[in-house]
Amino acid sequence: MESWERKKMGDRIRAVRVRRGLTQKELAESAGLGESALRSYELGDRFPKERHIEAISRTLKVRPEVFTSHSIDTLDDAIHVLFDLERPFGLVPEGEGRSGVTAEPMKRALRKALRDWGSEHDRLAAGEITREEYEDWKDTYTPTVFRSAISGKEIDDPFTGRRLPEDDRDGAVNVTWESDTLRALFDDADKWHAEHKDEFK
């Protein structure tokens, strides 16, 4: 990973930690990390492992994608990111004068996300919410309904602990979630089976 990517991720971790009112020590302890490791992540000296990003996300109650680094520093970078989103997500220009964007109808979740984002941005512009509340909304947002891999019943977002409101599910994606414990059991079973496969021939 490039140093600028580590630095951007570190800046995001620090920003959310500060917004949550936590010290480095408090976040590190709650996430099960060493304070020096967290400090090195925030400084951009080291890049956290995926499980550490997930632990930090759960502790801060934000989506792990919040910490993804993107090299978008110029207008041209931003424009080409939008171009790149056309094929996988159906993001295309819309409106008179083509001043807005929308997702093609088949990409309902992205369309929902753009609609929801616009609503929250309007609330910010109208003074109904603070900048901090707006940033928190973005950090915790996902147009997803999570379901247990075991029971099939709806569960809270594994990172934020939230659920989409019942009246706000049009366009949402349903995702089956395997808990970390369940995933570890499957991994152990796969490993055991690989080690003993010759015994079953």
N, C-alpha and C positions, 0 to 999 in steps of 0.2 A: 504494500500500500504506500502511496506517495505521501510525503510529509504534509502537503497541503490538505490531503484527505484526513489524516490523523488530527491535524489542527482544527479543521472544521468540525469533526466529530467531537473533539474535546470541548470546543466552544459551545456546541449544542448541549452536551451533558452539563457543563457548568451553568448555562443559562436556565435550563429546566430545574436543576438543583437549587439554584438561588431563588427562582420563582416559587419553589416549594418550601423555601425557608429552611433548608437543611445545610448543615456544614458538611465538609468532605468526610469527616469522621463519622457523622450520623448516617450518611448515604452508604459509605463503605460497610459499616457494621450491618445495616439493614439489608444490604444486597449480598452479604457474605463475602466481601472482598477485603483485601488489605488496604489501609488508607494510602499507602505509598503507591499501590497499583492504580487506585482511582486518581490520585494526583498526577501520575504519569499519563493516564488517559486524557485528563483535562488539559494537560500541557501539550498534548500531541506528541509526546515522546514514544508512546506505545499505542498499539491498536488492540482493543479488547477482543477476546474470543467471543464467538457467538453466544455461548451460555452466559458470559458476563454481561453482554449487551442486553440479553433477555432479563437477567437478574436486576440490572439497573432500571430497565423499562418497567418491570413489575413494581419495584420499590417506588419509582416516581409516578407510577400509574399513567404511563404514556405508551403509545405504540412503538415498537422497536424501530420501525421505519423512520421515525423522527431523527434518528442518529445516522441515517444514510447520507453519505457525502456525494454531492453533485458539483461538478466544475462548471458552474453557471455564473460567470463573472461579467459578461458583456451582453449587450442586446442581441448580438448575433448568436451567442451561446443559447440564450433563451428562445429565440426564434427557431433554431434548429432542434431544440428539445421538443418544441411543439410539433414540428414537422415529423420527428421521430415517433410521436405518439399517435399519428394517423393510422398506421397499419395495425398495430396490436390492439388499440383501444378505440379506433374509429373517431378520433378527435378531428373535427373539421371546422373551418370558418363558418359563421352564420350571421344573419342579420343584415339589415340595410347598411351598405358601406363595409360589410364584413368586419365589424369591430368586435364581435364576440366569437366564442367558440362553443361547440356543442359536440356531444358524442352521438354517433349514429344510433338509431333505435335499438339495434341488437346489443349495444354495449350499455345496458341499462344502469349498471352499477356506477360507471363513470359519469353518466348523465346525472344520476342521483347525487354523486359527490359534487359535481359542478353546481347543481341547483342548491344543495345544502350550503356549500361554501359561499355562494352568492347571497343567500339569506343571512348567514352570519356576518358577512362583510357589510351588508345593508344595516344590520343591527349596530355594528361598530360605528358606521358613518352617522347613524341617527343618535348616537350617544346612549343607546340602550345597554351596551356592555362596554367594559373597559378594554384597553389594548391587552392587558394581562389575561382577561377572560377570553378574548379572541384567540390569542396565542395558545391558551390552554385547550380551547375547542379544537384547533388544528392539530395539536399534539396528541389528542385522545381520539380523534375521529377515525372511524372506519365504517363503510357502508355494508357491514357484515353482521349476519346473525349466526352465532356459534352454536353448534350442537355437539353433545357428547358422543364420542365414538362408541361408547358402551350402551347407553340408554336411548340415544337418539333425541333426548330432550334438550331444550334450549339451555345454554349455560351462559354465564357472564363472560365478557371478553377476558381472556386469560391474562392480559397485561393491564388493562385499565379497570377491570371489575365492573364495567358498565354494560348495559344492553340498549339496543335501539328501542326507542319508544314504540309501542304497538301501533300508533297512528302515523309512524314515519318509516314504513318498511317497503313502500313501493320502489322497486328497483334494487332492493338490497340483495346481497349474495348470501346463500346459506353455505356454511363451511362446517365440516365434521372435524372436531378437534380431538386429537389424542393427547392426553395429559403427559407431562414429562415422565411420570411414573409408569404409565402404560407404555410409552415409547421405549423406556429403559427395559421393561419386561420383554417387549418384542425384540429389542436388540440383543438381550441376553439369550433369548430362545433361538434367534438366528445364529448367534455365535456358537451356542451349544450344538445346534444341528450341523453346522459346518464342520465342527470338530469331530462329530460322531457319524457323519454321513456314510462312511464305509461300513459301519455296523448294520446298516439297514438294507444292504444290497442282497 
